[in-house]
Amino acid sequence: MAEAHQAVGFRPSLTSDGAEVELSAPVLQEIYLSGLRSWKRHLSRFWNDFLTGVSPASPLSWLFLFSAIQLAWFLQLDPSLGLMEKIKELLPDWGGQHHGLRGVLAAALFASCLWGALIFTLHVALRLLLSYHGWLLEPHGAMSSPTKTWLALVRIFSGRHPMLFSYQRSLPRQPVPSVQDTVRKYLESVRPVLSDEDFDWTAVLAQEFLRLQASLLQWYLRLKSWWASNYVSDWWEEFVYLRSRNPLMVNSNYYMMDFLYVTPTPLQAARAGNAVHALLLYRHRLNRQEIPPTLLMGMRPLCSAQYEKIFNTTRIPGVQKDYIRHLHDSQHVAVFHRGRFFRMGTHSRNSLLSPRALEQQFQRILDDPSPACPHEEHLAALTAAPRGTWAQVRTSLKTQAAEALEAVEGAAFFVSLDAEPAGLTREDPAASLDAYAHALLAGRGHDRWFDKSFTLIVFSNGKLGLSVEHSWADCPISGHMWEFTLATECFQLGYSTDGHCKGHPDPTLPQPQRLQWDLPDQIHSSISLALRGAKILSENVDCHVVPFSLFGKSFIRRCHLSSDSFIQIALQLAHFRDRGQFCLTYESAMTRLFLEGRTETVRSCTREACNFVRAMEDKEKTVHSEQWQLSTSQIPVQQMHLFDVHNYPDYVSSGGGFGPADDHGYGVSYIFMGDGMITFHISSKKSSTKTVRQTCIPTNSLFPQEPGVWAPSPSSLRPRIPGPSPSSLRPRIPGPSPSSLRPRIPGPQPLLPQTQASRPPAPPPSDPGVQAPSPSSLRPGSPGPPAPPPSDPGVQAPSPSSLRPGSPGPSPSSLRLRNPGP
């Protein structure tokens, strides 16, 4: 992602004489400013800090303690052991008639001091408990007695109903690792990709660094760790994201997909209405801290600081560096449709508009026949330009079109109503998914406002997607919001039988406001240049989405392996078979176990991984590489258990992806969809002469048949065949006949790059006299009940047994995953 992009662009100036470091006053100033920003954040959220600062207690607990003390005083008992009498002596004497008031004030002060001391003790105890990390080293499926005791104590000190930010004051600070360990681990991580000569030279430089500069730099980090909440996160945000001058599109933003097999309604305005309503419900719960904190193993809390900037946030471009602008509230969204911008209100009389009212407003925008003004259609391409260029143009734009610019940047989020359909299609599943991913990642270069915290994309056929700006938070945060949105708009809000949102429209609502842009002439050329650059960047990105259903997380666990480690090793093997060499590999890992933690790098190309790959290939070729040519990330799933995924297996998001970190590398994200499928999102640059448009994933050739260990069989290779959404099925919908639904899958071949000629043929043309099957009936081995029934009960779907492939399947030892040709 963006951090890997910055690592690629960083070129340290190291020579045999070492690196010179001149740090003194500037570094101390940066440390001072970091602490100042940290304290300002605490002051800006004083009320939330008060509510969460007393957790696991509550303000009512103070009232209970005060009442107990008063009752004891009435019964002539002194629980303070004489302290309240001393407090009364210190209070001013207001005369005999106010003697009782002095007693009440003394009891209140004593209760407050005792209450505060108890809360402080609980916080210290909980912070000490949360500093224990021995549970990370426990073997899977087993738990030692110390860890069980630790879990019990955490449960006791955590309280019963924690709010979203309840644990913030109890989270431990991220520790500064020793510089010796850092250097040792760095040398271990680069050893697989360096020749003996290069490694010896790097080791000499490392020892020189330890001797000359390490102690001073380590002292700076320790000083900052004492002063600021986190010694690295704010610098990470500034130097990795905000100081980057590259375009946000492809280089920084990432995307998230809708349900893979289900589209609840084909009506674009209805889907937009329910999705926006669900997003704003999430914001409402977020403001009231009604979203429960994320807990590992149901006990260990993660930092929730990144949730604060999901909504009402914009990344403002600057000449040298950007800054993040976050508003306390916003009661409108900015909408883009066919080159026009609209300001659409989301509230009426301080209450959120109903989904049906929001659908009505979106439909008004879709029905608006007014054309786009000159250059207005391509204006958003400026947000895809290099940041310095966009900062200079924005200065002129702010003076000429301040009101329109403020309506966009001050919106809760940005909504793009695309005029084209997207999503999985029966005719060409691979190409349709690739186009879907590309539309979410880059669009047309001018139909997304990439500065906004996120853009909700609604396609003409009702498919959804999300384009997320990276600087304000990491993927698990936006993924949490996206899971809530999809589950809420589909299962809680729902749709009527005709596909519209439930409820009634509100004809009294005013029309959405069309934004007027007074664009000066000097901006026209900048828009044209930005559009040209955005199109070049967009057309150079190659996206491929692979729903891999040969096996999933369940099979990997049966082999007593970590699912994430398995995928990382598989990627190393695939990359080695592609390039014939190893490379530095980036895998993101969160540090939210600590206060205000964000992300860190896992260097998964280890010596052990390389030895495994060599054992698989029986080759000894290793070539030096310096860049993150393989950038990987796992997308979290089911962070919120809002519905039973086993009963509704189709209602799981297919994850998301990001652009490649290097011009000659790959960007790979993956998501475990239930227990039987893994979806890969692969990206690369078309202009690269080193990347290929196919990827090999080793399957059960890695696992010999042993008693008690299950391996995939050829019969498990029946692929999912896409079909229309349940709500869109009608009698006699054109589609292939049941006998023609047998997909042709390439027969057994060695695990080699696939040529254009070996590509699986598309399904035959549709037969207008055949009814289309429902998605649930097309999924072999579907656990639990099927997806919700179609709106028309007269539609009949063939049984899964009639969909059995009739052509020979691939070898159980290999499955070819390939990008379609241009």
FENBELMO-V816339 format. One record per residue. RES is the residue in one letter. SS is DSSP state (h for helix, s for strand, l for the rest). OMEGA is omega in radians with two decimals (999 if undefined). D_LAST is the distance of its C-alpha to the last C-alpha in Angstrom with 2 decimals. Layout:
RES_SS_OMEGA_D_LAST, RES_SS_OMEGA_D_LAST
//
This chain:
M_l_-3.03_24.81, A_h_3.14_26.74, E_h_3.09_29.50, A_h_3.06_27.21, H_h_-3.13_25.72, Q_h_3.10_29.32, A_h_3.09_30.17, V_h_-3.10_27.42, G_h_-3.11_28.82, F_l_3.12_32.37, R_l_-3.13_33.95, P_l_3.12_37.57, S_l_-3.12_40.01, L_l_3.07_41.72, T_s_3.12_43.94, S_l_3.11_46.52, D_l_-3.12_48.99, G_s_-3.12_47.19, A_l_3.14_46.01, E_l_3.13_48.45, V_l_3.11_48.68, E_l_-3.08_50.71, L_l_3.06_50.85, S_l_-3.09_53.83, A_h_3.12_54.37, P_h_-3.14_50.70, V_h_3.11_49.87, L_h_3.09_52.95, Q_h_3.10_52.03, E_h_3.12_48.55, I_h_3.11_50.24, Y_h_-3.14_52.73, L_h_3.10_50.07, S_h_3.09_48.13, G_h_3.13_51.28, L_h_3.11_52.09, R_h_-3.14_48.74, S_h_3.14_49.33, W_h_3.08_52.79, K_h_3.10_51.63, R_h_3.13_49.13, H_h_-3.13_52.03, L_h_-3.10_54.25, S_h_3.12_51.66, R_l_-3.05_51.39, F_h_-3.06_55.13, W_h_3.08_55.58, N_h_3.11_52.72, D_h_3.12_54.09, F_h_-3.12_57.50, L_h_-3.12_56.32, T_h_-3.11_54.21, G_h_3.12_56.61, V_l_3.11_59.34, S_l_0.17_57.09, P_l_3.05_57.92, A_l_3.11_60.97, S_l_3.08_61.04, P_h_3.11_63.31, L_h_3.12_65.18, S_h_3.06_66.07, W_h_3.13_67.99, L_h_3.10_69.93, F_h_3.14_70.76, L_h_3.13_71.99, F_h_3.13_74.07, S_h_3.12_75.63, A_h_3.12_76.51, I_h_3.12_78.22, Q_h_3.11_80.13, L_h_3.11_81.24, A_h_3.12_82.42, W_h_3.11_84.29, F_h_3.11_85.93, L_l_3.10_87.08, Q_l_3.03_88.60, L_l_-3.12_86.08, D_l_3.13_84.48, P_l_-3.10_81.06, S_l_-3.13_80.67, L_l_3.06_83.66, G_l_-3.12_85.27, L_h_-3.13_82.20, M_h_3.09_82.36, E_h_3.11_85.99, K_h_3.09_85.04, I_h_3.12_82.25, K_h_3.13_84.83, E_h_3.13_87.12, L_h_3.13_84.41, L_l_3.13_83.77, P_l_-3.12_86.00, D_l_-3.13_89.15, W_l_3.13_88.98, G_l_-3.07_92.31, G_h_-3.09_93.50, Q_h_-3.13_91.89, H_h_-3.14_88.41, H_h_3.12_89.16, G_h_3.13_86.96, L_h_3.09_84.05, R_h_3.11_84.26, G_h_3.13_83.99, V_h_3.12_80.87, L_h_3.11_79.21, A_h_3.11_80.16, A_h_3.14_78.69, A_h_3.12_75.45, L_h_3.12_75.14, F_h_3.12_75.88, A_h_3.13_73.40, S_h_3.12_70.71, C_h_3.13_71.39, L_h_3.13_71.47, W_h_3.11_68.30, G_h_3.12_66.48, A_h_3.10_67.74, L_h_3.13_66.56, I_h_3.13_63.07, F_h_3.11_62.89, T_h_3.10_63.98, L_h_3.14_61.33, H_h_-3.14_58.62, V_h_3.14_59.80, A_h_-3.13_60.05, L_h_3.11_56.59, R_h_3.09_55.08, L_h_3.12_56.77, L_h_-3.12_55.50, L_h_3.07_51.89, S_l_3.11_52.15, Y_l_-3.11_52.43, H_l_-3.14_49.26, G_h_-3.13_50.68, W_h_3.12_48.86, L_h_-3.09_45.56, L_h_-3.13_46.93, E_l_3.06_48.09, P_l_-3.10_46.67, H_l_3.12_44.54, G_l_3.13_46.84, A_l_-3.13_49.98, M_l_-3.11_51.86, S_l_3.13_54.87, S_h_3.08_58.05, P_h_3.14_57.51, T_h_3.08_54.13, K_h_3.09_55.71, T_h_3.12_58.49, W_h_3.12_56.06, L_h_3.14_54.14, A_h_3.13_57.46, L_h_3.09_58.58, V_h_3.12_55.32, R_h_-3.11_55.73, I_h_-3.04_59.31, F_h_-3.07_58.63, S_h_-3.10_55.47, G_l_-3.00_57.18, R_l_-3.04_56.39, H_l_-3.12_53.95, P_l_3.04_52.07, M_l_-3.02_50.21, L_l_-3.07_46.82, F_l_-3.06_48.42, S_l_-3.04_51.51, Y_l_-3.00_50.67, Q_h_-3.12_49.71, R_h_-3.11_53.18, S_h_-3.13_53.43, L_l_3.09_50.20, P_l_3.08_50.87, R_l_-3.12_49.59, Q_l_-3.09_46.91, P_l_3.06_48.90, V_l_3.14_48.42, P_l_3.11_47.79, S_l_-3.08_50.00, V_h_3.10_48.63, Q_h_3.10_49.53, D_h_3.13_47.35, T_h_-3.14_44.46, V_h_-3.14_44.67, R_h_-3.14_45.12, K_h_3.08_42.05, Y_h_3.13_39.99, L_h_3.08_41.07, E_h_-3.07_40.25, S_h_-3.11_36.69, V_h_-3.10_35.93, R_h_-3.11_37.74, P_l_-3.04_34.86, V_l_-3.13_32.62, L_l_2.99_35.42, S_l_-3.13_37.22, D_h_-3.12_40.97, E_h_3.13_41.75, D_h_3.14_39.40, F_h_3.10_40.65, D_h_3.11_44.25, W_h_3.11_43.64, T_h_3.13_42.00, A_h_3.10_44.95, V_h_3.11_47.41, L_h_3.13_45.73, A_h_3.11_45.84, Q_h_3.09_49.55, E_h_3.09_50.15, F_h_3.12_48.44, L_h_-3.08_50.67, R_h_-2.99_53.72, L_h_-2.95_53.15, Q_l_-2.93_50.92, A_h_-3.05_50.34, S_h_3.13_53.64, L_h_-3.14_53.37, L_h_3.12_49.80, Q_h_3.11_50.75, W_h_3.09_53.75, Y_h_-3.12_51.60, L_h_3.12_49.37, R_h_3.10_52.44, L_h_3.13_54.01, K_h_3.14_51.00, S_h_3.08_50.83, W_h_-3.01_54.44, W_h_-3.07_53.94, A_l_-3.12_50.55, S_l_-3.13_49.18, N_l_-3.01_46.38, Y_l_-3.04_46.36, V_l_-2.92_42.59, S_h_-3.11_40.81, D_h_3.04_41.65, W_h_3.08_40.80, W_h_-3.14_37.52, E_h_-3.08_36.73, E_h_-2.99_37.80, F_h_3.14_36.48, V_h_-3.06_33.24, Y_h_-2.91_32.20, L_h_3.11_34.47, R_l_3.09_34.86, S_l_-3.13_31.16, R_l_3.13_30.20, N_l_3.05_26.42, P_l_3.13_24.56, L_l_-3.11_24.80, M_l_3.13_21.29, V_l_-3.05_19.12, N_l_-3.05_21.99, S_l_-3.07_24.68, N_l_3.06_23.85, Y_s_-3.04_22.60, Y_s_3.07_21.89, M_s_-3.03_23.52, M_s_3.05_22.53, D_l_2.96_24.66, F_s_-3.09_25.91, L_l_-3.01_23.22, Y_l_-3.02_24.91, V_l_2.94_27.39, T_l_-2.99_27.46, P_l_3.11_31.20, T_l_3.08_31.09, P_l_-3.10_28.68, L_l_-3.06_30.67, Q_h_-3.11_29.02, A_h_3.14_32.40, A_h_3.13_34.02, R_h_3.11_31.44, A_h_-3.14_31.69, G_h_3.13_35.48, N_h_-3.11_35.81, A_h_3.13_33.34, V_h_3.11_35.11, H_h_3.13_38.45, A_h_3.11_37.53, L_h_-3.13_36.34, L_h_2.98_39.60, L_h_3.09_41.59, Y_h_3.12_40.06, R_h_3.13_41.13, H_h_3.10_44.59, R_h_3.12_45.00, L_h_3.14_43.72, N_h_3.13_46.37, R_l_3.14_49.03, Q_l_3.14_47.86, E_l_3.07_47.73, I_l_-3.12_44.55, P_l_3.12_45.78, P_l_3.11_44.86, T_l_-3.09_42.39, L_s_3.00_44.46, L_s_-3.09_43.53, M_l_-3.12_45.47, G_l_-3.05_46.95, M_l_-2.99_49.14, R_s_-3.08_47.51, P_s_3.02_46.35, L_l_-3.13_43.43, C_l_-3.10_43.65, S_l_-3.03_42.85, A_h_-3.06_42.92, Q_h_-3.13_39.22, Y_h_-3.01_39.69, E_h_-3.01_41.70, K_h_3.14_38.85, I_l_-3.06_36.42, F_l_3.06_37.53, N_l_-3.03_38.83, T_s_3.12_37.09, T_s_3.02_35.20, R_s_-3.08_34.15, I_s_-3.10_35.83, P_l_3.05_34.47, G_l_-3.11_36.95, V_l_-3.14_37.14, Q_l_3.11_37.91, K_l_3.10_36.98, D_l_2.99_36.12, Y_s_-3.08_38.42, I_s_3.11_38.11, R_s_-3.12_40.01, H_s_3.12_41.14, L_l_3.14_43.32, H_l_-3.11_45.85, D_l_3.06_44.79, S_l_-3.07_42.75, Q_l_3.05_43.22, H_s_3.01_40.21, V_s_3.05_36.42, A_s_-3.05_34.25, V_s_3.10_31.89, F_s_3.11_29.00, H_s_3.10_27.99, R_l_3.06_26.50, G_l_-3.12_27.39, R_s_3.14_30.91, F_s_3.13_32.65, F_s_2.97_35.39, R_s_-3.06_38.02, M_s_3.12_38.69, G_s_-3.13_41.76, T_l_-3.09_41.64, H_s_3.06_45.38, S_s_-3.12_48.46, R_l_3.06_51.90, N_l_3.06_50.66, S_s_-3.10_49.06, L_s_3.10_45.43, L_l_3.12_44.23, S_l_3.10_43.68, P_h_-3.13_40.21, R_h_3.09_41.18, A_h_3.09_42.29, L_h_3.07_39.07, E_h_3.11_37.14, Q_h_-3.13_39.40, Q_h_3.09_38.63, F_h_3.13_34.85, Q_h_3.08_35.29, R_h_3.10_37.33, I_h_3.13_34.52, L_h_-3.11_32.06, D_h_-3.12_34.71, D_l_-3.08_35.55, P_l_-3.04_34.87, S_l_-3.13_35.47, P_l_3.08_32.79, A_l_3.08_31.52, C_l_3.12_33.60, P_l_3.11_32.37, H_l_3.09_30.04, E_l_-3.08_30.65, E_l_-3.06_27.23, H_l_-3.06_25.54, L_h_-3.07_28.45, A_h_3.07_26.86, A_h_3.10_24.35, L_h_3.12_27.42, T_h_3.06_27.26, A_h_3.13_23.85, A_l_3.00_25.46, P_l_-2.95_27.28, R_h_3.12_30.35, G_h_3.11_32.94, T_h_-3.14_31.56, W_h_3.12_31.40, A_h_3.13_34.94, Q_h_3.14_36.38, V_h_-3.11_34.86, R_h_3.10_35.98, T_h_3.09_39.55, S_h_-3.12_39.59, L_h_-3.11_37.88, K_h_3.12_40.47, T_h_-3.07_43.31, Q_h_-3.07_41.95, A_l_-3.05_40.32, A_h_-3.08_41.95, E_h_3.14_42.41, A_h_3.13_38.83, L_h_3.12_37.54, E_h_3.11_40.07, A_h_3.13_39.04, V_h_-3.07_35.48, E_h_3.13_36.46, G_l_-3.13_39.43, A_l_3.07_37.63, A_l_3.02_37.57, F_l_-3.06_33.77, F_s_3.13_31.00, V_s_3.09_29.56, S_s_3.09_26.44, L_s_-3.08_26.39, D_l_-3.12_22.86, A_l_-3.12_22.66, E_l_3.05_19.56, P_l_3.11_19.64, A_l_3.11_17.95, G_l_-3.08_18.47, L_l_3.10_18.20, T_l_-3.12_18.08, R_l_-3.02_19.37, E_l_-3.13_16.94, D_l_-3.05_13.82, P_h_-3.07_15.19, A_h_-3.10_12.44, A_h_-3.12_9.79, S_h_3.09_12.87, L_h_3.11_14.13, D_h_3.11_11.14, A_h_3.09_11.28, Y_h_3.13_15.02, A_h_-3.13_15.11, H_h_3.12_13.15, A_h_3.13_15.54, L_h_-3.08_18.45, L_h_-3.03_17.71, A_l_-3.06_17.00, G_l_3.07_17.10, R_l_3.11_16.99, G_l_-3.09_19.06, H_l_-3.10_22.26, D_l_3.04_22.93, R_l_3.02_24.18, W_l_-2.96_27.42, F_l_3.12_26.40, D_l_-3.10_30.07, K_s_-3.12_31.29, S_l_2.99_31.89, F_s_3.09_29.35, T_s_3.04_27.56, L_s_-3.09_27.70, I_s_3.13_24.68, V_s_-3.11_25.47, F_l_-3.01_22.92, S_l_3.13_24.18, N_l_3.09_24.34, G_l_3.11_26.44, K_l_-3.11_23.95, L_s_3.02_24.89, G_s_-3.10_23.52, L_s_2.98_24.94, S_s_-2.95_23.95, V_s_3.00_26.68, E_l_-2.85_28.07, H_l_-2.91_29.12, S_l_-3.01_32.37, W_l_-3.13_34.78, A_l_-3.14_34.13, D_l_-2.98_32.03, C_h_-3.13_29.81, P_h_-3.13_32.69, I_h_3.12_34.43, S_h_3.08_31.69, G_h_3.09_30.89, H_h_3.11_34.56, M_h_-3.07_34.49, W_h_3.07_31.33, E_h_3.10_32.92, F_h_-3.10_36.02, T_h_-3.10_34.19, L_h_-3.13_32.27, A_h_-3.09_35.38, T_h_-3.08_37.72, E_h_-3.10_35.88, C_h_-3.00_35.30, F_h_-3.10_38.49, Q_h_3.13_41.10, L_h_3.05_40.31, G_l_-3.10_38.69, Y_s_3.07_38.13, S_l_-3.08_40.37, T_l_3.12_39.88, D_l_3.07_38.32, G_l_-3.14_35.66, H_l_3.02_37.46, C_s_3.12_38.82, K_l_-3.13_42.30, G_l_-3.08_45.21, H_l_3.09_46.12, P_l_-3.14_44.81, D_l_-3.09_46.99, P_l_-3.13_47.63, T_l_-3.11_49.66, L_l_3.09_46.73, P_l_3.11_45.95, Q_l_3.01_42.70, P_l_-3.05_40.00, Q_s_3.07_40.58, R_s_-3.12_38.20, L_l_3.14_37.83, Q_l_-3.12_38.73, W_l_3.05_37.26, D_l_-3.01_39.44, L_l_3.09_36.97, P_l_-3.05_38.72, D_h_-3.09_37.46, Q_h_3.13_36.71, I_h_-3.06_34.12, H_h_-3.14_32.06, S_h_3.11_30.76, S_h_3.11_30.04, I_h_-3.14_27.96, S_h_3.12_25.91, L_h_3.12_25.38, A_h_3.13_24.53, L_h_3.12_21.96, R_h_3.11_20.32, G_h_3.13_20.31, A_h_3.13_19.05, K_h_3.11_16.02, I_h_3.14_15.25, L_h_-3.13_15.84, S_h_-3.11_13.88, E_h_-3.12_10.65, N_l_-3.10_11.20, V_s_3.13_11.52, D_s_-3.11_9.32, C_s_3.11_11.25, H_s_3.14_11.92, V_s_-3.05_15.11, V_s_2.96_17.04, P_s_-3.02_20.24, F_s_-3.03_22.12, S_l_3.12_25.14, L_l_3.00_26.56, F_l_-3.10_29.09, G_l_-3.04_29.78, K_h_-3.10_32.42, S_h_3.14_35.28, F_h_-3.13_34.65, I_h_3.13_34.25, R_h_3.08_37.55, R_h_3.10_39.21, C_l_3.12_38.53, H_l_3.13_40.42, L_l_2.99_37.47, S_l_-3.09_36.16, S_h_-3.14_32.88, D_h_3.11_31.49, S_h_3.12_32.73, F_h_-3.12_31.18, I_h_3.14_27.65, Q_h_3.09_28.23, I_h_3.11_29.41, A_h_3.11_26.47, L_h_3.09_24.09, Q_h_3.13_26.24, L_h_3.13_26.06, A_h_3.14_22.27, H_h_3.13_21.96, F_h_3.09_24.61, R_h_3.11_22.97, D_h_-3.02_19.76, R_h_-3.05_21.65, G_l_-3.14_25.09, Q_l_3.07_26.81, F_l_3.12_27.87, C_l_3.02_27.18, L_s_-3.08_28.83, T_s_3.13_27.52, Y_s_2.96_28.05, E_s_-3.11_28.98, S_s_3.08_30.55, A_s_-3.07_34.02, M_s_3.04_36.24, T_l_-3.09_39.76, R_l_2.94_40.98, L_l_-3.11_43.89, F_l_-3.11_45.51, L_l_3.12_46.47, E_l_3.06_43.62, G_l_3.13_41.36, R_l_-3.05_37.61, T_s_3.14_35.36, E_s_-3.06_35.55, T_s_2.95_33.50, V_s_3.13_33.61, R_s_-2.98_32.80, S_l_3.04_31.75, C_l_-3.09_31.30, T_l_3.09_34.98, R_h_3.13_37.02, E_h_3.11_37.39, A_h_3.11_33.64, C_h_3.10_33.18, N_h_3.10_36.07, F_h_-3.13_34.51, V_h_3.12_31.20, R_h_3.11_33.23, A_h_3.10_35.28, M_h_-3.04_32.23, E_h_-3.09_30.84, D_l_3.09_34.18, K_l_-3.08_32.87, E_l_-3.04_34.47, K_l_3.11_31.83, T_l_-3.06_31.73, V_l_-3.14_30.44, H_l_3.07_31.39, S_l_-3.03_28.88, E_l_-2.97_29.88, Q_l_3.10_27.09, W_s_-3.10_25.81, Q_s_3.07_22.71, L_s_-3.14_22.71, S_s_-3.00_23.58, T_s_3.10_24.40, S_s_3.06_26.16, Q_s_3.12_27.52, I_l_3.12_27.61, P_l_-3.13_31.15, V_l_3.12_31.79, Q_l_2.99_34.96, Q_l_3.09_36.76, M_l_-3.11_38.63, H_l_-3.09_39.94, L_l_3.06_40.02, F_l_-3.09_39.39, D_l_-3.08_39.46, V_l_3.12_35.96, H_l_3.08_37.25, N_l_3.12_38.38, Y_l_-3.05_35.22, P_l_3.14_32.42, D_l_-3.05_29.74, Y_l_3.08_30.90, V_l_3.11_29.41, S_s_-3.14_26.80, S_l_3.04_23.58, G_l_-3.12_23.99, G_s_-3.09_21.82, G_s_-3.09_20.06, F_s_-3.13_19.84, G_l_3.12_17.95, P_l_-3.12_18.32, A_l_-3.09_21.78, D_l_-3.12_20.98, D_l_-3.13_18.44, H_l_-3.10_18.14, G_l_-3.11_18.73, Y_s_2.92_17.72, G_s_-3.05_18.97, V_s_2.95_19.99, S_s_-3.08_22.08, Y_s_-3.12_23.52, I_s_3.09_25.96, F_s_-3.12_28.43, M_s_-3.06_28.45, G_l_-3.10_31.93, D_l_-3.00_33.05, G_l_-3.12_30.52, M_s_3.03_26.99, I_s_3.12_25.05, T_s_3.12_21.92, F_s_3.02_19.73, H_s_-3.02_17.61, I_s_3.12_15.59, S_s_3.08_14.13, S_s_3.12_13.42, K_s_3.11_12.64, K_l_-3.10_9.53, S_l_-3.10_12.36, S_l_3.05_14.26, T_l_-3.08_15.12, K_l_3.14_16.75, T_l_3.10_14.42, V_l_-3.05_12.44, R_l_3.01_9.86, Q_s_-3.13_12.74, T_s_-3.13_16.19, C_s_3.11_19.40, I_s_3.09_22.08, P_s_-3.13_25.52, T_l_-2.99_27.41, N_h_2.96_30.92, S_h_3.11_31.09, L_h_-2.98_32.41, F_l_3.06_35.28, P_l_3.13_37.80, Q_l_3.10_39.55, E_l_3.11_42.72, P_l_3.09_45.36, G_l_3.14_44.77, V_l_-3.12_41.12, W_l_3.03_38.56, A_l_-3.10_35.26, P_l_3.10_32.45, S_l_3.12_33.04, P_h_-3.13_30.78, S_h_3.12_32.07, S_h_-3.07_30.64, L_h_3.14_27.07, R_l_-3.05_27.02, P_l_3.00_23.96, R_l_3.09_24.22, I_l_-3.08_23.15, P_l_3.05_22.41, G_l_-3.12_24.81, P_l_3.12_26.09, S_l_-3.10_28.37, P_h_-3.08_32.05, S_h_-3.08_33.23, S_h_-3.12_30.84, L_l_3.09_32.00, R_l_3.12_34.17, P_l_3.04_35.87, R_l_3.02_33.92, I_l_3.14_30.45, P_l_3.12_27.95, G_s_-3.13_26.24, P_l_3.09_26.08, S_l_-3.14_29.41, P_h_-3.13_30.63, S_h_-3.12_30.49, S_h_-3.12_26.84, L_h_3.13_25.87, R_l_-3.07_25.93, P_l_3.10_22.41, R_l_-3.11_21.50, I_l_-3.12_21.07, P_l_-3.13_20.61, G_l_-3.07_24.09, P_l_3.08_25.64, Q_l_3.08_24.00, P_l_-3.09_24.59, L_l_-3.11_22.71, L_l_3.10_20.26, P_l_-3.09_16.54, Q_l_-3.14_14.74, T_l_-3.14_13.05, Q_h_-3.09_10.50, A_h_-3.08_13.73, S_h_-3.12_15.35, R_l_-3.14_13.14, P_l_-3.13_15.65, P_l_3.10_15.84, A_l_3.09_15.88, P_l_-3.13_19.46, P_l_-3.13_21.26, P_l_-3.09_21.79, S_l_3.03_24.26, D_s_-3.03_27.94, P_l_-3.10_29.76, G_l_-3.06_32.92, V_l_3.10_31.90, Q_l_-3.08_32.31, A_l_3.12_29.57, P_l_3.06_30.44, S_l_-3.12_30.84, P_l_-3.07_28.62, S_h_-3.12_31.63, S_h_-3.11_32.49, L_h_-3.09_29.09, R_l_-3.11_29.40, P_l_3.09_31.28, G_l_-3.09_34.19, S_l_3.13_34.13, P_l_3.05_37.04, G_l_-3.14_39.45, P_l_-3.12_39.62, P_l_3.08_36.61, A_l_-3.14_34.92, P_l_-3.05_37.02, P_l_3.10_37.71, P_l_-3.10_36.08, S_l_-3.14_37.97, D_l_-3.08_39.00, P_l_-3.13_41.11, G_l_-3.11_40.68, V_l_3.12_37.15, Q_l_3.13_37.23, A_l_3.10_34.56, P_l_3.13_34.47, S_l_3.13_35.76, P_h_-3.11_33.56, S_h_3.12_35.11, S_h_-3.08_33.63, L_h_-3.09_30.11, R_l_-3.11_30.56, P_l_3.14_27.70, G_l_-3.13_28.93, S_l_-3.12_26.61, P_l_-3.13_27.18, G_l_3.12_25.84, P_l_3.11_24.51, S_l_3.10_27.11, P_l_-3.12_28.93, S_l_-3.10_28.40, S_s_3.00_24.63, L_s_-3.02_21.73, R_s_3.10_18.17, L_s_-2.94_15.86, R_s_2.99_12.21, N_l_3.08_9.00, P_l_3.12_6.56, G_l_-3.12_3.75, P_l_999_0.00
//
